[in-house]
């Protein structure tokens, strides 16, 4: 999922939650059929927000699996290079931790 798509989903989620909160506030003040209608709209909006979040999560999981598979392939094709990169990263982390003490 691209950055712009993630931003769009995030903005949509924020908008849906704000709208649902406003509807629930109105529903708390209203009575009778109007309150039931507002609560129903709020629940529908929250269900849409949950669905959007689940879709974003599914896409993120799929992308994570793709990255993991690509990394696995790279390590199998270039084992010594992967060892050298890991050792370099470990050395840098060790230096940073050593300096922070």
N, C-alpha and C positions, 0 to 999 in steps of 0.2 A: 504494500500500500504506500503510495507516495506521500510526501510531507503535506502537499496541498489537500489530498484526500483526508489525511488524518486531521488537519486543521478544520476542514469542512465538517467532519463527523463530530469533532469536539465542539464546534460552534453550534451545530444542530442540537447536540445534547444539552448544552447550556440553555439554549432558547426553549427547548421542550420542557426542561425542568423549571425554568422561570415561569413559563406559561401555566404549567401544572400547579405550581405554588400559588399563583394568582387565582386560578380557578378554585383551588381548595380554600383560599381565604374568602372568596366570594360565597362559596358554598357554606362555609361556617356561619356567615352572616345571614344567609338566606334560609328560608324554610319551605317545606312542602315540595311541590313538583319542581320548582326552580332549583332547589338545593340538590335534588336527585339528578337533575339534568347536568348541573355543574360538576357533581361528583363523577358522573359517568364520563363526561368529557375529560376530566382530569385523569381518570384511570386509563382511558384510551391513549392519552398523551404519554403517560408513564409507560404503558405497554410498548408504545412506539420507541421510546427512549431505550428501554431494555433491549428491544429487538435490534436497534442500531448498535448498541454496545456489544451485543453478542456477535453481530456481523463483523464489527471491527476486531473483536477478539479472535474470531475464526480466521480472518485475513492475516492478523499478526502471527498467529500460531503457524499458519501455512508458510508465511515468509520465513519464520524462524526455522522451520523444518528444512526449507530450501537452503538457507544459509548454512545450517548444520551439515547438510549433505554435501554442499560445495566445499566446506572446510574439511570434511572427512576425505573427500576425493583428493583434495590438495595434499593433505598429510600423507595419504597412501602413495601418491605420485612423487612427493618430495620429502621423504622422511628426514633426511639430514638437515635440510633447510628448515623444516618445522622444528626440529630439535634446537637448531641454532637460534631461531626466532624466540622460542620459548625460554631458552637460557638467557638471551638478551633482555627479555621482558622481566624475567625473574631477578636478574642483576639490577636492573633499574628500580624495580619495586623494593629490593633489599636496600639499595642506596638511599632511597627516599625514606624508608622506615628507619634506617640507621641514623639519618640526620635529624629526624623528628624527636629522637630521645634525648 
